[in-house]
Amino acid sequence: MSIQTTIETPSADGIAAALDVARRWLPHFVEGRRAPEDCYAPNVSTWHNVGEWEAEIKKTPSRTRRIEAGADIKLESLKVQVFDGGFVVQGLTSGVSAAGVPVRVPTALVVTVTDGKIARFEEYADSEQARALFGGEAKDEHFTA
């Protein structure tokens, strides 16, 4: 069996555009706020590995919604790698869920940048820890029970 593989050569302009968006978006993400609208392309969406589903992003980031629901969680570490066409955010969120369950959720967020705006997020999280944090809530909170 053969699989078609493409390796694109990065451009300096593509890297610069992704870096600019990452620098504008990241401080808001760290604070648990949505970045200014000019960071996002129309219909920006997030695909989640937990439950394998995609939805338009919400105005309030999921970490903030969990805290508002009673969780005591915080970002413990963050690393960003920029590439032509986007960036990857590796993070660790830990604390206690609203149900009182200790959580430690390692994540990777692949961010696609198109025309200088975030067009799509792909979120990869430890499914067992995400279930502990989100408690099996509705699909718009990462997965179905």
C-alpha positions in Angstrom: 0.0 0.0 0.0 1.3 3.4 -1.0 0.4 6.7 0.7 0.8 10.0 -1.1 3.0 12.4 0.9 3.6 16.1 0.3 6.3 18.1 2.0 5.9 21.8 1.4 8.8 24.2 1.5 8.1 26.9 4.1 8.2 30.5 3.1 9.5 33.4 5.2 6.3 35.4 4.5 4.2 32.4 5.6 6.2 32.1 8.8 6.0 35.8 9.5 2.2 35.9 9.0 1.7 32.9 11.4 4.1 34.5 14.0 2.2 37.8 13.9 -1.2 36.0 14.5 0.3 33.8 17.3 1.7 36.9 19.0 -1.7 38.7 18.9 -3.7 35.6 19.8 -1.6 34.0 22.5 -1.9 36.5 25.4 -5.7 36.3 25.2 -5.6 32.5 25.2 -3.3 32.5 28.3 -5.8 34.8 30.1 -8.8 32.6 29.0 -10.3 35.2 26.8 -11.2 35.2 23.1 -8.8 37.2 21.0 -10.0 40.2 19.0 -12.3 39.3 16.1 -9.6 40.4 13.6 -7.5 37.4 14.6 -10.2 35.0 13.2 -11.3 34.1 9.7 -15.1 33.8 9.1 -16.5 30.5 10.4 -13.4 29.6 12.3 -13.9 26.1 13.9 -12.3 23.7 16.3 -11.9 19.9 15.7 -11.6 17.8 18.8 -9.9 14.5 19.0 -12.0 13.5 22.0 -15.2 12.4 20.3 -13.8 13.4 16.8 -16.2 16.3 16.1 -15.9 19.9 14.8 -17.8 23.0 15.7 -17.6 26.7 15.3 -15.6 28.2 18.1 -17.5 29.9 21.0 -17.1 33.4 22.3 -15.8 32.1 25.6 -12.9 29.6 25.7 -13.7 26.2 27.2 -11.1 26.6 30.0 -13.0 29.8 31.1 -16.4 28.0 30.8 -15.0 25.2 33.1 -13.8 27.7 35.7 -17.2 29.5 35.6 -18.9 26.1 36.1 -16.8 25.6 39.3 -13.6 24.0 38.2 -10.3 25.2 39.8 -7.9 24.8 36.9 -5.0 26.7 35.4 -2.5 26.6 32.6 0.8 25.3 34.0 2.9 25.3 30.9 2.8 26.5 27.3 5.1 26.1 24.4 4.5 27.5 20.9 6.1 26.4 17.6 5.4 28.5 14.5 5.4 27.2 11.0 4.4 28.4 7.5 0.6 28.2 7.7 0.1 28.2 11.4 1.4 27.2 14.8 1.2 24.5 17.4 0.5 25.2 21.1 1.5 22.5 23.6 0.1 23.0 27.0 -0.7 21.5 30.3 -3.9 22.4 32.3 -4.2 21.0 35.8 -6.3 21.4 38.9 -9.7 20.1 40.1 -12.8 19.6 38.0 -16.2 21.1 39.1 -17.0 17.6 40.4 -13.9 17.6 42.6 -11.8 15.3 40.5 -8.1 16.0 40.2 -7.2 16.6 36.5 -4.0 17.0 34.5 -4.8 17.6 30.8 -1.9 17.7 28.4 -3.0 19.2 25.1 -1.7 20.1 21.6 -3.5 22.7 19.6 -2.7 22.9 15.9 -3.7 26.3 14.6 -4.2 26.9 10.9 -3.6 30.4 9.7 -5.0 31.5 6.3 -4.6 35.0 4.9 -3.3 36.3 8.2 -6.2 34.9 10.3 -6.9 31.8 12.3 -9.0 29.6 10.2 -9.1 26.3 12.2 -8.0 24.8 15.5 -7.4 21.1 15.9 -7.3 20.2 19.6 -5.7 17.0 20.8 -6.2 16.2 24.5 -5.7 13.3 26.7 -9.2 11.7 26.5 -9.3 10.2 30.0 -8.3 13.5 31.6 -10.7 15.5 29.4 -13.5 13.3 30.4 -12.6 13.9 34.1 -12.5 17.7 33.5 -15.7 17.9 31.4 -17.6 15.2 33.3 -19.3 13.6 30.2 -21.2 16.8 29.4 -22.8 17.7 26.0 -20.9 17.4 22.7 -20.3 21.2 22.6 -18.2 20.7 25.7 -15.8 18.2 23.9 -17.6 14.8 23.7 -20.7 12.9 24.4 -21.1 10.7 27.5 
